Amino acid sequence: MDCLFCKIGSGKIASKKVFETDELFVIKDINAQAPVHLLVIPKKHYSTLLECEDPALLGSLLETAKKMAIKAGISESGFRTIINTNAEGGQVVFHIHVHVIGGTPLGGKLG
């Protein structure tokens, strides 16, 4: 498979993972739109949210997003979680992932 996030998850492309479990990993977004911009990514490939029919995995993604916001120190001031789906939804990498964005007042479009 020629998926960027699959290659990062498997170690074929080096990336500094901020957090990792057996089912997911977290990296900093290289195109950060705020002081904190993390990506929570499952290791199993699903192109979009619509393909993922695993409620436990979806719960793990959001639980990890919450933990990362707390760890990054943005939980009290506020943060945004985003899952872009398909091209018109702003999805660029077609492997489901959750953006965790904060560290500054957020307004307008982000993600």
Protein Blocks (a to p, Z undefined) as FASTA:
>chain_A
ZZfklmmmnopagcddfbdcfkbccdddfkbcbfbdcddddfbdcfblklpccfklmmmm
mmmmmmmmmmnopmmnopcddddehjknopablcddddddehiacehjeZZ
